[in-house]
């Protein structure tokens, strides 16, 4: 039986371990950024097609990274809310140059 993670603090190192490859992390960053642009576009224009486009771009980039680069199952399949939160935390860490410190702290690097 697989151990079920019970807190975000426990989930975060697991999440980073599922994103070991820099190209996968880059695809997540690009996809999340494009999704954010779509969300901002929706809020400024109320063009509802931007919502599914943002989801498609965000999750599409991430899932390409998992299926073809990491060759693992996206954590969003098992932990959707924590994965969403962790993706934005990883995005912010990448944006601010702190991702390597987080990976080292989680013993991924």
C-alpha positions, 0 to 999 in steps of 0.5 A: 500500500502506498503511503498517503501524504497528509500535509503540504509540508510533507508534499512539497519535497515529494513534489520537488522530487517529481520535478528533478529534470530542469527541462520539466521545471522549465516547461512547468514555468512556461505553462504556468506563465502562459496560464497566468497571461490567459487569466489576466487576459480573461480578467481584462476582456472577459473573453471566456475562451481564455480560461480553457486555453490557460488550463490547456497551456498550463497543464499541457506543458506540465504533462509533456514534461512528466510523460516525456521527460520525467516519465512519471505520473503528474502529482496533480492526478493524486493531489490536485490542490497541493499540486496546484499550490506547489506548482505556483511555489515552484514557479515563484522559486524559479522566478526569484532564483531560489529553486536550487536551494529548495531542491537541495533542502529537499535532497533532490539535488 
